[in-house]
C-alpha cells in the first residue's frame, strides 16, 4: 500500500518502507499530483507549478522525463497518463492531507469531547513544517501557506472545544505562544482572553486585547473586530455569560421567574425559528430541492432555492416548497407551549400574545386551534403585485392586504392572539392564493432592503414590537438569515427591553453576538426549557389571576 506524507518533509512509502525520491523537481511533481489525488492535472498546469510563469523551452520534455522516472518508482497503475495531463490514482486517505481534512470535517459535527479527540488525531499527522523542500518555489509557497492555515484553524477549533469542556486553565500554555506567533490573528487572542478570564486573570485578559489592538493599529491601521471589542467590554463588566453556562434542569430558577412574570404581564413577544423542530423541515426541503432538480447539497435551503429560481423559475420552486411545507405536521412541544399562552395570559388579566415565526408551515396555527383558540394571521407577501406588504387572514379565512399600516384597525390583541409569519407561508388550500416564501438569497436581499418591519405592519403590532421583551425559541446564530430578521426588527439598535434566547451548547462568541443585541442566552434544550417555563407559569398563575 502506498502512502504519501506532505504534512512535514515530503515522504512516500510502500507497505511502510520509504521510497527513494529524486531531486527537487521530481519531489515537486509528486507533491503537485498528490495534493490533487484522483484529479487529472494538465501538463500546462504542472509546467507552471514546477517552472513558474516563464518556463524554459525544454520544460514539456523535462516534464515527460520526470513523469517517466516517477512512474517507475510508483508503478504504471498509480501514475496514469490521462488527457490533458496526468493523474495520481490513489485510494482515499493514501495522502495524509486528505486524512487530516476528513478528520477536521468529522470533528465539526461532533460533540466537544469527540471533537477534541478527532482534532487531536488530525494534528498528530503533522511532522513539522509542510513541504520545506519546496519553500522557495512559487507552487510550494502557495501550498505551504494553505496547509499552515488549515493546521492553525484546526488548532483553534480544538481549543474552542477544550474551552467548551471547561479546560480553560490547560489551554493557556498553548495559546500564549500561538498568539505571539500570530499577533494579528483575532480568534486565538479571543480564546486566550476567555481562558484568562475564566482562570481569574482578568488583567491578563485585558492586556491580551490591548496587545492585539496595538499590533492591528500599527501594522494595518485598523481596530479589532466588533465581536472582539464586545468580548473586551464583557470582561470589563465581568459578564456572567463568559463562564460556562448551566444546562437543561440546571437553568436558574430566578430566570424562569423573570420570564414567567413578564409573560403573564403580557409584555413578551415569542419568536419561533426552524430549531423548534427536532428535525427541521427546512433541511428536508433542501434535500427535496436537490433531489428533484439534480443539485449538489452545497449550502442550505436559501442557496438551493436561489439556484432553482434562476434555472427553473418561481413556479417549479413554489411547487416543491408547497409539497415540503403545506402537509400538516403534529405540533411539537414548543408549538404546544406557545399555544397555551393566550389562555394563561387572559386568566392573568393580560391581553392575548403576539407570536412571531419565520416558519412557513402551519404547525403553530394547528396548535392554537387544538387549544381552542381563534387567531389572526399576518403573513409577509414575497411575490406578486403585493410584494413587500403584509396580508391579514382573519379567522374565517377572509384575507386582506395591509396597504396603509398606520390606519389599519382590523387587528387587536384584546380580541385574539396574532400570528405574524415574517417569511411568508405555505397555503394548504388547492388554489394556493395566499402562498409566498422569503426563501431564496434574492428574497432575503430584497427583504433586508425594505424598511423596518414596524413600518409595514399595523400600528397595534408595531407598538407591541417596540415595547416588549422577546423570547427567541429555535434560533441558532449560525443561521445567517436570523441576522436579516434582527436587522428588520431593530436595525442596528439593541433591544430596548430585556430579552432571552434559548440555545443548547453555545460557544463564547455566540453569547457575545447575542449580548451585542442585548439578548440573554440560556443554555438549555428547547423541550426541557419550555417544560420548565410552563411549570413556573402554572405555579405563578393563581397568584396573579
Secondary structure, DSSP 8 states (H G I E B T S, - for coil): -EEEE-SSS-EEEETTEE----SHHHHHHHHHHHTTTTS-EEHHHHHHHHH-SS--TTHHHHHHHHHHHHHHHH-TTTEEEETTEEEE---TTSBHHHHHHHHHHHHHTS-HHHHHHHHHHHHTT--SSTTGGGTTSHHHHHHHHHHHHHHHHHHHHHHHHHHHTT-HHHHHHHHHHHHHHTTT-HHHHHHHHHHHHHTT-HHHHHHHHHHHHHHHHHHHS----HHHHHHHHHHHTT-GGGS----GGGS-HHHHHHHHHHHHTT-EEEEE-GGGSSS-HHHHHHHHHHHHHT----S-HHHHHHHHHHHH-HHHHHHHHHHHHSS-----HHHHHHHTHHHHHHHTT----EEEE---SSHHHHHHHHTT--EEEEEE--SSTTTTSEEEE-TTS-EEEES-GGG--S--TTTSEEEEETTEE---SSS-TT-EE--SHHHHHHHHHS--GGGTS-HHHHHHHHT-EEEEES--TT-HHHHHHHHHHHTTS--SS-EEEE-TT--HHHHHHHHHTTEEEE-S-HHHHHHHHHHHHHHHHHHH-
